[in-house]
Amino acid sequence: MKRAVHGYMRAYAGTPDVEVRRDELRLRCWAERGGYALVRIWQEEQDGGIAVLNGLVEELKRSSGAAVVVPSLRHFGSTQVLREHLAAYLVDRADVDIYEVGDE
């Protein structure tokens, strides 16, 4: 049985559709290559918001054993401190591993 993974990314209103679709495809390809079952891609659409991240945390707490993949850690925030804080928050609250697709 494949291990479950959830995708998380930021897709603001001004983000070009082609860029959003590219990031979605990168998450899907990463999961497929790694033998994961991609459950859902969670998209944060509010600049500076974490409502979707909080929803992801709640879902992960209900379904233990899942991991999270992001296109890059930049999807956690615009600054290094914010990225580190939100990644730590996700790990602390949901006890998950976080993977980064990175540049391919």
Contacts in CASP RR format, 6 or more apart in sequence:
PFRMAT RR
TARGET T0000
AUTHOR 0000-0000-0000
METHOD contacts of the structure
MODEL  1
MKRAVHGYMRAYAGTPDVEVRRDELRLRCWAERGGYALVRIWQEEQDGGI
AVLNGLVEELKRSSGAAVVVPSLRHFGSTQVLREHLAAYLVDRADVDIYE
VGDE
2 35 0 8 1.000
2 36 0 8 1.000
2 37 0 8 1.000
3 35 0 8 1.000
3 36 0 8 1.000
3 37 0 8 1.000
3 65 0 8 1.000
3 66 0 8 1.000
3 67 0 8 1.000
4 36 0 8 1.000
4 37 0 8 1.000
4 39 0 8 1.000
4 63 0 8 1.000
4 65 0 8 1.000
4 66 0 8 1.000
4 67 0 8 1.000
5 31 0 8 1.000
5 36 0 8 1.000
5 37 0 8 1.000
5 38 0 8 1.000
5 39 0 8 1.000
5 66 0 8 1.000
5 67 0 8 1.000
5 68 0 8 1.000
5 69 0 8 1.000
5 99 0 8 1.000
6 38 0 8 1.000
6 39 0 8 1.000
6 40 0 8 1.000
6 41 0 8 1.000
6 42 0 8 1.000
6 56 0 8 1.000
6 59 0 8 1.000
6 60 0 8 1.000
6 66 0 8 1.000
6 67 0 8 1.000
6 68 0 8 1.000
6 69 0 8 1.000
7 27 0 8 1.000
7 38 0 8 1.000
7 40 0 8 1.000
7 41 0 8 1.000
7 42 0 8 1.000
7 68 0 8 1.000
7 69 0 8 1.000
7 70 0 8 1.000
8 41 0 8 1.000
8 42 0 8 1.000
8 44 0 8 1.000
8 52 0 8 1.000
8 53 0 8 1.000
8 56 0 8 1.000
8 68 0 8 1.000
8 69 0 8 1.000
8 70 0 8 1.000
8 75 0 8 1.000
9 20 0 8 1.000
9 23 0 8 1.000
9 24 0 8 1.000
9 27 0 8 1.000
9 41 0 8 1.000
9 42 0 8 1.000
9 43 0 8 1.000
9 44 0 8 1.000
9 70 0 8 1.000
9 71 0 8 1.000
9 75 0 8 1.000
10 43 0 8 1.000
10 44 0 8 1.000
10 45 0 8 1.000
10 75 0 8 1.000
10 77 0 8 1.000
11 20 0 8 1.000
11 23 0 8 1.000
11 43 0 8 1.000
11 44 0 8 1.000
11 45 0 8 1.000
12 45 0 8 1.000
12 46 0 8 1.000
12 47 0 8 1.000
13 45 0 8 1.000
20 43 0 8 1.000
23 71 0 8 1.000
23 75 0 8 1.000
24 41 0 8 1.000
26 71 0 8 1.000
26 101 0 8 1.000
26 104 0 8 1.000
27 38 0 8 1.000
27 41 0 8 1.000
27 69 0 8 1.000
27 70 0 8 1.000
27 71 0 8 1.000
27 101 0 8 1.000
28 38 0 8 1.000
30 36 0 8 1.000
30 69 0 8 1.000
30 99 0 8 1.000
30 101 0 8 1.000
31 37 0 8 1.000
31 38 0 8 1.000
31 69 0 8 1.000
32 38 0 8 1.000
36 67 0 8 1.000
36 69 0 8 1.000
38 69 0 8 1.000
39 63 0 8 1.000
39 66 0 8 1.000
40 59 0 8 1.000
42 52 0 8 1.000
42 53 0 8 1.000
42 55 0 8 1.000
42 56 0 8 1.000
43 52 0 8 1.000
44 50 0 8 1.000
44 51 0 8 1.000
44 52 0 8 1.000
44 53 0 8 1.000
44 75 0 8 1.000
45 52 0 8 1.000
46 52 0 8 1.000
48 77 0 8 1.000
50 86 0 8 1.000
53 86 0 8 1.000
53 89 0 8 1.000
53 90 0 8 1.000
56 68 0 8 1.000
56 90 0 8 1.000
56 94 0 8 1.000
57 89 0 8 1.000
57 90 0 8 1.000
57 93 0 8 1.000
57 94 0 8 1.000
60 66 0 8 1.000
60 68 0 8 1.000
60 93 0 8 1.000
60 94 0 8 1.000
60 95 0 8 1.000
60 96 0 8 1.000
61 93 0 8 1.000
61 94 0 8 1.000
64 95 0 8 1.000
65 96 0 8 1.000
66 96 0 8 1.000
67 96 0 8 1.000
67 97 0 8 1.000
67 98 0 8 1.000
67 99 0 8 1.000
68 90 0 8 1.000
68 94 0 8 1.000
68 96 0 8 1.000
68 97 0 8 1.000
68 98 0 8 1.000
68 99 0 8 1.000
69 98 0 8 1.000
69 99 0 8 1.000
69 100 0 8 1.000
69 101 0 8 1.000
70 76 0 8 1.000
70 98 0 8 1.000
70 99 0 8 1.000
70 100 0 8 1.000
70 101 0 8 1.000
71 100 0 8 1.000
71 101 0 8 1.000
71 102 0 8 1.000
72 100 0 8 1.000
72 101 0 8 1.000
72 102 0 8 1.000
72 103 0 8 1.000
73 83 0 8 1.000
73 87 0 8 1.000
73 100 0 8 1.000
74 83 0 8 1.000
76 82 0 8 1.000
76 83 0 8 1.000
76 86 0 8 1.000
76 87 0 8 1.000
77 83 0 8 1.000
77 86 0 8 1.000
87 98 0 8 1.000
90 96 0 8 1.000
90 98 0 8 1.000
91 97 0 8 1.000
91 98 0 8 1.000
END
